[in-house]
Amino acid sequence: MQKQKQKVHWLVEDFERDNSFGELADEIRRQGHPCEVIRYVPFSSGDYSQIWPEETCVVFQGSIQLARQIQRERGSWVPGPIADWRNYLCRIYYAYLGRFLLNEDYSMLPFGHLLYRKESLFERHGGSFFIRPDDGAKSFTGTLVTPDSLTGNSLKSFEYDTSPESLVVVAPNRLIKREWRLVCIGDEVITGSRYKTFGQCDFRPDVPTEVIEYGEGILKAVSWRPDPVFILDICETSSLHLLEIGAFSVAGLYKCDLEKIVSRVSEVSLALWADMQPGEGECP
């Protein structure tokens, strides 16, 4: 009797900031994989832990908060959230990808030192600059800083999740025309989507060939990878640049090709699960 094709279990969050979760769940089920859609409840242990047993082949897609909770509470799921957080620290991936960055002329300093350095930073960057956290979990949203906005009180909004010793990235302010999200596996861009035009949300499935080629050129030039599946965000000014990288499991998928994502990510997830098994076996 022919052996049944193995399935990968998908856990998808009903994430209010990304309305594509329903389409993703539909595509997962269409391809024959078990899929559960759940809602994140802060400060509570997730009921998701009862859906499938430990050691199950599960891949997650949703928010940073729920991804971290699953990693703490269900670390035996493989791959679980595809998100090696350390690799998304700017100080880590800039070491490998810095030459492609939009913010190539950056500096890093402790958050607690920012006010002390403000005069020299404004002078260096022409009166305003861009600031973002070093961490890939986005403890605060990157923003443009001007002399009027950089005050002790204005920094209070960052302080809840940002300690004085946390590193921040400071870079020149740049006018960005368009932004695209590319989903990558190995040396390949498997799909992509436009998501912004001149700073405004603009979700479109069309990605110019030169953007795909630019992303794949980065992958061919640098062998380092943050995860088996990951995101490259590419932007256009007068030319193309790498804006940042991101973890697949917590990335909005916008108008990417969900059929390709589910198929290829399921293949990768099953291979990762199989590599963790002591011998030949199947997903529960």
C-alpha positions as CSV (number, residue, x, y, z in Angstrom):
1,M,0.0,0.0,0.0
2,Q,1.3,3.4,-0.9
3,K,2.5,5.5,2.0
4,Q,0.3,8.6,2.7
5,K,2.0,11.9,2.0
6,Q,3.0,13.5,5.3
7,K,1.2,16.7,6.4
8,V,2.4,19.7,8.3
9,H,0.3,21.2,11.1
10,W,-0.2,25.0,10.8
11,L,-1.1,27.3,13.7
12,V,-2.4,30.7,12.4
13,E,-3.2,33.6,14.6
14,D,-6.4,35.6,14.1
15,F,-4.3,38.8,14.0
16,E,-6.3,42.0,13.7
17,R,-3.4,43.9,12.2
18,D,-3.2,41.5,9.3
19,N,-6.4,40.5,7.6
20,S,-4.8,37.9,5.4
21,F,-4.9,35.2,8.1
22,G,-8.2,33.8,6.8
23,E,-6.9,33.5,3.2
24,L,-3.8,31.8,4.6
25,A,-5.8,29.3,6.6
26,D,-8.0,28.5,3.6
27,E,-4.9,27.8,1.4
28,I,-3.4,25.6,4.1
29,R,-6.5,23.5,4.2
30,R,-6.8,23.5,0.5
31,Q,-3.4,21.9,0.3
32,G,-4.5,19.2,2.8
33,H,-2.6,20.3,5.9
34,P,-4.3,20.5,9.4
35,C,-4.8,24.1,10.4
36,E,-6.1,25.8,13.5
37,V,-6.8,29.6,13.8
38,I,-6.4,31.0,17.3
39,R,-6.6,34.4,19.1
40,Y,-3.8,35.6,21.3
41,V,-4.9,36.4,24.9
42,P,-2.2,38.4,26.8
43,F,-1.1,37.2,30.2
44,S,-2.7,33.8,29.8
45,S,-1.4,30.3,28.9
46,G,-2.5,29.5,25.4
47,D,-5.2,26.8,24.8
48,Y,-3.3,26.1,21.6
49,S,-1.0,23.8,23.7
50,Q,-3.8,21.3,23.8
51,I,-4.4,21.2,20.1
52,W,-1.5,19.0,19.2
53,P,0.9,17.0,21.4
54,E,4.5,17.7,21.9
55,E,7.0,16.7,19.3
56,T,4.5,17.5,16.5
57,C,5.5,19.1,13.3
58,V,3.9,22.5,13.6
59,V,4.6,25.9,11.9
60,F,3.3,29.1,13.3
61,Q,2.3,32.4,11.6
62,G,1.0,35.4,13.6
63,S,2.2,38.0,16.0
64,I,5.6,38.5,17.8
65,Q,3.9,38.2,21.2
66,L,2.3,34.8,20.5
67,A,5.3,33.5,18.7
68,R,7.4,34.1,21.8
69,Q,4.9,32.5,24.1
70,I,4.7,29.4,21.9
71,Q,8.5,29.2,22.0
72,R,8.4,29.3,25.8
73,E,5.5,26.9,26.3
74,R,5.8,24.6,23.3
75,G,9.4,24.5,22.4
76,S,9.2,20.9,21.3
77,W,7.1,21.8,18.3
78,V,9.3,21.8,15.2
79,P,9.8,24.3,13.7
80,G,7.1,26.2,15.6
81,P,7.7,29.9,15.1
82,I,10.4,30.3,12.4
83,A,12.1,33.1,14.2
84,D,15.7,33.0,15.6
85,W,15.4,36.4,17.3
86,R,19.1,36.9,17.8
87,N,19.7,36.9,14.1
88,Y,17.3,39.9,13.6
89,L,19.2,42.1,15.9
90,C,20.6,45.0,13.7
91,R,24.0,44.5,15.2
92,I,24.0,40.9,14.0
93,Y,22.6,41.1,10.5
94,Y,24.2,44.4,9.7
95,A,27.6,42.6,10.0
96,Y,26.6,40.5,7.0
97,L,24.3,42.7,5.0
98,G,25.4,46.2,5.9
99,R,26.7,47.1,2.4
100,F,23.2,46.6,0.9
101,L,21.3,48.7,3.6
102,L,19.4,51.9,2.9
103,N,20.7,53.0,6.3
104,E,24.4,52.1,5.5
105,D,25.5,55.4,7.1
106,Y,24.2,54.4,10.5
107,S,25.4,54.7,14.1
108,M,24.4,52.7,17.2
109,L,24.3,54.0,20.7
110,P,22.5,53.2,24.0
111,F,19.0,54.6,24.3
112,G,19.9,56.3,27.5
113,H,22.7,58.2,25.7
114,L,20.4,59.6,23.0
115,L,19.5,62.9,24.6
116,Y,23.1,63.6,25.5
117,R,24.2,63.1,21.9
118,K,21.3,64.9,20.3
119,E,23.1,68.1,19.2
120,S,25.9,66.2,17.4
121,L,23.4,63.8,15.8
122,F,21.3,66.6,14.4
123,E,24.4,68.4,13.1
124,R,25.6,65.1,11.5
125,H,22.3,64.3,9.8
126,G,21.2,67.8,8.7
127,G,18.6,68.6,11.4
128,S,16.6,65.4,11.6
129,F,17.3,61.6,11.7
130,F,15.7,58.2,11.7
131,I,15.7,56.1,14.8
132,R,14.8,52.4,15.3
133,P,15.5,49.8,17.9
134,D,18.3,47.3,17.5
135,D,16.1,44.4,18.3
136,G,14.1,42.6,15.6
137,A,11.0,42.3,17.8
138,K,10.3,46.0,17.3
139,S,10.2,47.2,20.9
140,F,9.2,50.6,19.4
141,T,8.4,51.6,15.8
142,G,11.1,53.3,13.8
143,T,10.4,57.0,13.5
144,L,11.7,60.3,12.2
145,V,13.2,62.6,15.0
146,T,13.4,66.4,14.8
147,P,14.7,68.9,17.4
148,D,11.1,69.6,18.5
149,S,10.3,65.9,18.9
150,L,13.5,64.8,20.7
151,T,12.8,65.8,24.3
152,G,12.7,63.9,27.5
153,N,8.9,63.7,27.4
154,S,8.8,62.5,23.8
155,L,11.1,59.6,24.7
156,K,8.7,58.4,27.4
157,S,6.6,56.6,24.8
158,F,9.6,54.4,24.0
159,E,10.7,53.7,27.6
160,Y,8.1,51.0,28.5
161,D,9.9,48.4,26.4
162,T,13.3,50.1,26.0
163,S,15.8,50.1,28.8
164,P,18.6,52.8,29.0
165,E,21.2,50.3,27.9
166,S,19.2,49.0,24.8
167,L,20.9,49.8,21.6
168,V,19.2,52.1,19.0
169,V,20.1,52.7,15.4
170,V,20.4,56.3,14.1
171,A,20.6,57.0,10.4
172,P,19.9,59.8,7.9
173,N,16.3,60.4,6.9
174,R,15.7,59.2,3.4
175,L,12.7,59.6,1.1
176,I,11.4,56.1,0.2
177,K,9.3,55.8,-3.0
178,R,8.2,52.1,-2.8
179,E,8.7,49.1,-0.5
180,W,8.4,45.4,-1.2
181,R,8.4,42.3,1.0
182,L,10.2,39.2,-0.4
183,V,9.8,35.7,1.1
184,C,13.1,33.8,0.8
185,I,14.2,30.2,1.2
186,G,17.9,29.5,0.7
187,D,19.1,31.4,-2.4
188,E,15.6,31.9,-3.8
189,V,12.9,34.5,-3.6
190,I,9.8,32.4,-3.7
191,T,7.2,35.3,-3.8
192,G,6.8,38.9,-2.9
193,S,4.4,41.8,-2.6
194,R,4.5,45.6,-2.7
195,Y,3.3,47.0,0.6
196,K,4.0,50.8,0.6
197,T,4.2,53.7,-1.8
198,F,5.6,57.0,-0.5
199,G,4.9,55.8,3.1
200,Q,1.3,54.8,2.5
201,C,0.0,51.2,2.6
202,D,-0.3,49.9,-1.0
203,F,-0.7,46.2,-1.1
204,R,-0.2,44.7,-4.6
205,P,1.0,41.3,-5.9
206,D,3.1,42.7,-8.7
207,V,6.9,42.9,-7.9
208,P,9.2,44.2,-10.6
209,T,11.7,41.8,-12.0
210,E,14.5,44.1,-11.0
211,V,13.4,43.9,-7.3
212,I,13.4,40.1,-7.4
213,E,16.8,40.1,-9.0
214,Y,18.1,42.5,-6.5
215,G,16.9,40.3,-3.6
216,E,18.4,37.2,-5.1
217,G,21.6,39.1,-5.8
218,I,21.9,39.7,-2.0
219,L,21.3,36.1,-1.3
220,K,24.0,35.0,-3.8
221,A,26.5,37.5,-2.4
222,V,26.1,36.5,1.2
223,S,25.9,32.9,2.5
224,W,24.7,33.8,6.0
225,R,21.0,33.1,6.6
226,P,19.0,34.2,9.7
227,D,16.5,31.3,9.4
228,P,15.5,28.6,6.9
229,V,12.7,30.9,5.8
230,F,12.9,34.7,6.2
231,I,11.9,38.1,4.9
232,L,13.8,40.7,2.9
233,D,12.2,44.1,2.7
234,I,13.5,46.0,-0.3
235,C,12.9,49.7,-0.8
236,E,13.4,52.2,-3.7
237,T,14.9,55.6,-3.4
238,S,17.0,56.7,-6.5
239,S,18.0,53.0,-6.5
240,L,17.2,49.8,-4.7
241,H,18.3,49.0,-1.1
242,L,17.7,46.5,1.7
243,L,15.4,48.2,4.2
244,E,15.6,45.4,6.8
245,I,15.1,41.7,7.3
246,G,12.4,39.9,9.2
247,A,11.3,36.6,10.7
248,F,8.8,34.7,8.5
249,S,6.5,33.6,11.3
250,V,5.7,37.1,12.4
251,A,5.7,38.9,9.0
252,G,2.6,40.2,7.3
253,L,2.2,38.4,4.0
254,Y,0.2,41.1,2.2
255,K,-0.4,40.0,-1.4
256,C,2.3,37.4,-1.6
257,D,1.5,34.1,-3.4
258,L,0.0,32.0,-0.5
259,E,0.0,28.8,-2.6
260,K,3.7,29.0,-3.0
261,I,4.3,30.0,0.7
262,V,2.2,27.1,2.1
263,S,3.8,24.6,-0.3
264,R,7.4,25.6,0.2
265,V,7.3,26.4,3.9
266,S,5.6,23.1,4.6
267,E,8.4,21.3,2.7
268,V,11.0,23.1,4.8
269,S,9.1,22.6,8.0
270,L,8.8,18.8,7.5
271,A,12.5,18.6,6.6
272,L,13.4,20.4,9.8
273,W,11.1,18.1,11.9
274,A,12.6,15.0,10.2
275,D,16.1,16.1,11.0
276,M,15.2,16.3,14.7
277,Q,13.9,12.7,14.9
278,P,16.1,9.9,16.2
279,G,15.1,7.6,13.4
280,E,12.7,7.3,10.6
281,G,9.2,8.4,11.5
282,E,6.2,10.5,10.7
283,C,4.6,13.5,12.2
284,P,2.0,12.6,14.8
